Amino acid sequence: MPNSVKISPRQLLVLTILFTIGSAILVVPSVMATTARQDAWIAALVGVVAGLLIIWLYNTITIMYPQMTLVQIMETLLGKWLGKSFSILFIITFFLSGPAAVLYDLGSFLTTQMIPETPIQAVNILFAIIVLMGVHLGIETLARSAELLFPLFILLYTAFVVLVVSNVKLENAQPILERGWGPIWPAALSFISIAFLSHIVLLMIFPFVDHPDQARKAFLIGSLAGGLILILLITLAILVFGPELTAKNMYPSYSLAKKINIGNFLQRIEAIMAAMWFISLFFRLALYMYSIMIATAQIFNLKDYRPLIFPLGMILIVMSVIIYPNVPYQQSWDAKIWTPYILSIGLILPLLLLCLHGIRKIWSKKKRCL
């Protein structure tokens, strides 16, 4: 793998923000309101605090192995063959639950909300081609593109918030903590599973970032900024629609954009929300695919990941169409399977690696003493 590839901490900051927002920008208000009702914004705050602790955990791993990707760390701590086996299992499961699911979300959204007469296969193929072109150009090109598009994203997001504020009804957030703290914890766990636990895949690009100390700080700040953007979005959805309608609406953020009406002149500008989502979703999907291809190349000792783009891209497109037979199946998967799965990958796995590092360190000290 080329060691000359480098991105700056600032670029990592932007990539982390966009990765955190990702597909959550459209679906997370509904997920949170289903469990926590009008207290969804409180659950999101709790989720951000817990999420930052998880990012600190990832940063701790990068301090111990600053020049290694996640796959290389697993091989170092578990041994060559066991490490490669864990890495292959990690890639296969993460591929299905990560990029394939994200691409399905894109196709499902567009074919149900904006272009209902277009086959989902056509949408997925076109978007996948764009993503794979970005992956082929490499992480440096993706990082520069993120820097260029991020100001546009912030401009659109600010305009969206300012235009939606006129529809806010503060009574929709009352009574606060009506059912106590009980519903807050599962809602916060859902928020963490959507917004933060997938960040473990970004450990695959950490060795490509200049100035590791600044990179860790950028990783933390980017996760915080992305989480705060989502909190504001959840709060707006609750204050405008109320908890009942937010929970029932599959894409409440998109519906928020439809509510914009300034003097019966400025209205029906939901394309703003769609444009924001396309930007964040592109980078989330591109980072998923780039990390998976780097991991695959390292497992099989390939000098370059680019020969993997076409076969993995074809698998991505096929799986994005068949991964969820229908929307009820997807909702059932998200409710019952997604959270335990991503907890095992995003929390239990790094904790296991830290424990193995500690055992390895203690064993090395004992050997030196003997």
N, C-alpha and C positions, 0 to 999 in steps of 0.2 A: 504494500500500500504506500502511496506517495506521502512522505513526511513533510514536504514543502508546503502543503495546503494549510493555510492559516486564515482565521477570521479574527476580528477584534472583539474585545469584551462588549463594546457598544452594539455591535452587530448581534452578538449572542443575546443581549438584553432585548433587542427588538424581536428576534426570532422567538424568544421565550414568551414574550407578551402575546404574539400572534398564535403561538402554539397553545398557550393556556386558553385563549378565547375560543379558537377553533370552531368546532360545531356546537359548542356549549352556548354560543351567543343566541341561538334560536330555540334550543330545547330546554335549557336549564331552568328558566322560570317556571315552566309547567311541572317539571320533576319536583322542584322544591315546594311549590304551592300544594301539590298533591298530599305531601306528608305534613308540612309545617303550617299550611294555610296562610293566614296573614302575617305570621311570624317567620316567613321564609327568609326575609332579609337578615333576621337575627341568626338563623341557622347558617346562612352564607357567611356571616362575620366569623362565627365559630369555626366554620370550615376553612376559612382563609388562615386563621391562626394555626389550626392543626396542620394545614397544608404547608405552611412555612416551616414547621418542625420537620416535615417529611423532606422538604428541599434541603434543610440543614443536614439531615441524614445523608442525602445524596452527596452534598458538598464534603461531608466527612470522608466518604469513600474516595472522592477525587483527591483529597489531601494525602491519603495513604498511597494512592496509585495515580499520580498526576499525569503520567505519560501513557496510560493504558485505557483502552475502551472497556466497556462492560464485559464483552466476550473474553478479552484478554485477562481481565481480573478473575473471571470464573475459572479459566484454565489455570491460572496461577494458584488459586486457592483450592480448587477441587482436583487438580491433576489434569493431564492432557485429555485422556479419553472421557472421564466423567465430566470434565468441564465442557468438552465439545458436545457431549450428549445433552447436558443441561441447556447449552446455548441453542442447539437445534430445536429442542422442545420449546424454548423461549421464543424463538423466531416463528415457528409454525403457529403457535397459539396466539402470539401477538399480531401476526400478519392477519389472521382471521378476525380478531376482535378490534384491531386498529384500523389500518388503511382500507380493508375491504368493507368494514362497517361504516367508515366515514364516507367512502364513495357511494355506498348505498343511500346514506342520509341525503347526500347531495341530489342524487337522481330522484329519490322519493319526494323531496321538497319541490324541485323544479316541475316534476310531472304532475304534482297534485295542486300546486299553488300558482304557477306561472305559465307553463306550457303543457297543459293536460293532454293535448293530442300527439305529443312527441313520445316515442317509445323510450323507456328508461335506459335501454341498452345504448341508444344513440347518445344520450346525455353522458352516460358513464364513459363511453369510449372517447368522446371528444375531450372531456375534462382530464381523463387519465393520460391522454397523449400530451397535453400541456404540462401536466405534472412530471411525466417521465422525461420530457425535454429539459425541464429544469434540473431534474436529478442527474441527467447526463452531463449537464454543464458543470455540475459540482457544487459543493457547499459554499465556495467563495462567491459564485454567481448568485446563488440563492440568497446569501446574506446581503449582497449589494442590492438586489431587487427588493428585499424586505426594507432596507433603509430608504429606498426611493418611494415605496408604496405606503410606508407607515404614516407619513404626514397626511396623505390622502385619507387613510383609515381614520385617523384622529379627527380630521376635519369633518368627515361624514358622521362620525359618532357624536361629535359636539353638536352639529346641526340637528341630528336626530333627537338628542336629549333636550335641547333648547325648544324645539318645536313640539315635543310631546308634553312638556311641563305644564302647558296650559290646560291639559285634560286631567291633571292630578286631582284626586279627592282624598284628603287626609283621613277621612272617616273610614276609608277602606282598610286602613292598617290597624283599626281598633276592633276589639280590645286587645291590647298587647299581652302576650303570654296568657291567653284565655285558658288554654289547657295545660299550663305549666311548662316545665322544661322537657317533659317526656318526648314530645314529637320533634324537639329541636335536634336531638342526637342522631336519630336515623336520617333526618334531612341533611344534617351537616356531613354525615358519612357519604351520602349520595353526592353532595357537592364535591367532596374530596375525590371521590372515585371518578367523577367526570372531569374535574379541572386540574388535579395535581398528580395523581398516582401514575398517570401515563408519562410523566416527565422522566421516568427512569430510562426511557429510550434515548433521551438527550445525552446520557452518559456515553453514548457511542460517538458523539462529536466533540466531547470535551478536550481530548488531546489535540484537536485542531484549532484551539483557541489560544491566542497570545496571552501572556501574563496571567497565569492560573489564579493568582489571588484576586485580581480584578474580575476574572471570569466568574468565580464563585459568588462574588458580590453582585455581579450583573444577573446571574441566574436567580438569586434570591429576590432582587428588586423587580426583575421582569415577571416573576411568578406573583409577587405582591400586586404589581400594577394590573396584570391580567385579572387577578381575583377581584380587585376593586372595581374594574370595569364591569365585571359580571354582577357584582353586588348592586351597583347602580341600576343595571338593567332589570334585575329581579325586583328591586324596590319600585321602579317605575311601573312594571307590569302589575304589581299588587295594588299600587295607588290608583292606577287608571282603570283596570278591569275588576279589581277585587279578587279575593282568593278563589272563589268558586269558578269564575269564568277563566281565570288564568290556569287553573288545574285542568279544566276540560279542553282548553285550546292546545292543539298539538304544537303550534308555532306562535306562541303569544308575542314574541318580539316582532315578528313580521306583522301580526295584527295590530300592534302598537303603531307601526308606521302608517297603517291604513287609517288610523284615527286622526292623523294630522290634518287639520283644516283651518287655515288662516284666512279669514274674510271670504270664505267660499271661493278663494282664488288659488291659494297654495294647498293643494290636496292630492291624494292618491300618489304619494311619492314613496311608496313602499320599496321602490327600486333602490333607495338609499340603504335600507337594511340588507337587501339582497347583495348589493355591491360590497358592503362591509363583510358579509359572510363569505363571499367568494374569495376575498383577499385572505382572511384568516384561515379559511378552509384549505386554500391552495398550499399555504405554508405548513399547516399541520400535516396534510397528506404528503407533501414533498419531504418533510423531515422524517416522517414515518418510513417512507420508502428508501430514502438515502441511508438511514440508520440500519434498516434491515439488510440492504444490499452490502453495506460495509461489513456488517456482522457475518453475513453469508460468505463473503470473500475471505474474511479472516479465519473462519472455521475451516474452509477448504484450501487455505493457503494460496489464494489467487493474488496475482500482482495488481490486478485492476478489477473494480466492481462493474465496469460498464458492460461487459458481455452478459451480465445477469439482467440488464434492464429489460430486454425484450421478453424473455421467458417469464420473469416475475411480473412484468406488466400485463402479459396475457392472463396469467393466473389471477391477478388483481381484478381485471375486468370481469372475468367469469365468476369469481367468488362474490363480487359486489352485486351480481344479479341474483345469485341463488342462495346467499347466506341467510336471508330472511324471506321465507315464503310469502309473508304478508305482514301488515302493520301490527295486528294483535300478537303475532309470534314475536316480533321485535320488542314490543312493550313487555311481554312476559319474560323474554331473555334479559332485558335491561333491569327488570325488577328483581329477578330471582338469581341470575347467574353472573351478571356483569360485576357487581360489587364484590362478591367473594373471590371471583377470579382475579380482578385487578388488585385486590388486597394481597393476594398470594404473590403476585408478580412485583407490585410496587412497594410493598412494605415488608412482607416476610422474607423475600429474597435478599434485599439489602441488609436486613438484620442478620440473616444467616451468614452473609459474606463478612459482616463485621465480627460476628462470633468466631468464624473460622480464622479471620486475621488475628484476633486476640489469642486464640489457641496456638496458632502458628508462631506468634511472637513469644509466648510463654515457653513453647517447646524449644525454640531456638536459644533462649536464655539458659534453659536447663542443659542443653547440649554443650554450650560454651563453658558452663560451670563444671561439667564433667571433664 
